[in-house]
Amino acid sequence: MGQATVTIREVCAVEGTAFEVKRGRYIYIGPRGVIEEIGEKPIPADIVIDGRGLIAIPAFVNAHAHIEDAIAKDAGLGLPFEQLVLPPDGLKHRILRSAPDDELIRGMREALMYMAYAGIAAVADYRTSGLRGVELGEKAFSNLDVRVITFGRFTRNVPFTEEELRENRAKLPKDVRAEIVEILKRADGFCLSSVNDVTDPALEEIYEVTEAMGKLRSVHAAESEGYVRVSLSRTGKSDVERAVECLKPHFLVHMTHACPSDIKLVAEKGIPVVCCPRANGLLGNGFPPLREMLEAGVLIALGTDNVFLNSPDMFREMEYVFKAAKAFYKDTTFLDPKMVLRMATINGARALGLDEELGTIEEGKKGSLVLLDMRSLNLWPMRDPISSIVNRATVADIRYVILEGRIVRSPEGLAYPSPSA
């Protein structure tokens, strides 16, 4: 027996892969949580939502986050990037090592509940403490509706000595390789803080293990000038080159300091890039070369990155990148708002291999969408819907969040009980 069916009546909807705004639409979500019909006539259902005055957009895909550090909100802001987030002894990692499990679980659970409240259907979450981190995530995320794509990482964040990294010949220690296998039995993929933490032979081993187990691969790349400088000094190649050649990632994260040859290589290989502009800005790492990547044909998605740095809010991410890009390039025509909305929805779904289910409002896809109040004090009158969604809309403008057919937020509130204080 399936869940309750839902019809949204007479709604304005941002539909299909073209993100076309259509009015007076009836959207029917069947008992399997799938959009079965979109049309202009009433469709009977168990639950009927009056969509007049509302606009439906696809639920967001947050293509990169670190949820585990939600317990350290705004700790150490103003510290240099290396002292704040780099393993093994950045402030974030010291806090995580010392935190009790129940505190970590609560922080992660509340962060994911906020994502549901904010209209996020799926998130790619980078774990930072080996198998323990993956297991704690399983406990934190149970019985919540946001789909979590978990990327594990070995416990020893830097499993090689500095001499081994310079020589660039050592393979994975046996215990580290064994841990990767155990992590991948529970996680959806494997991630690295940087290819600078491992040797080329180790990257190739990680590729072999993940490929054999059918898992995803991802890595932070060209996040800072230091990432690029260290890789070049050790190997004569950029960290992007090494990642593409040895790890063959399904997507790269950041690319803030990618050079033209890096961008060309990623475009030729068809590797998506997940950018996190708010995090890069807050950490003083600059702004990603969006125009150059888009012109090269790179698919770009958005992520909110560390919860301890940023709220996991895709509206804020869209507004930031939309405005910062114009300032960075001194060009009011860049970026197009529809491209920004795509980065926050379908492009993230494509990067994570979820685009057959999420990212657009179409028949046959999951009923995961966000209903915004076009009559809110913030949005009325909405002259250009896509521009208003990207430039102006906030979490406060949401009236309903529906994830895979289940109403998780309504005017009555969130569907989950608040954790005890």
Helices and strands as residue ranges (DSSP letters): E 6-15, E 20-29, E 35-39, E 47-50, E 54-58, E 60-66, G 68-72, H 81-85, H 91-98, H 101-117, E 120-126, H 130-140, E 147-152, H 162-167, H 174-186, E 189-192, G 195-197, H 200-213, E 216-221, H 225-235, H 239-242, I 243-247, E 251-254, H 260-269, E 273-275, H 277-282, H 290-296, E 300-302, E 305-306, H 314-329, H 337-343, H 346-351, E 369-373, H 385-391, G 395-397, E 398-403, E 406-410, E 413-414
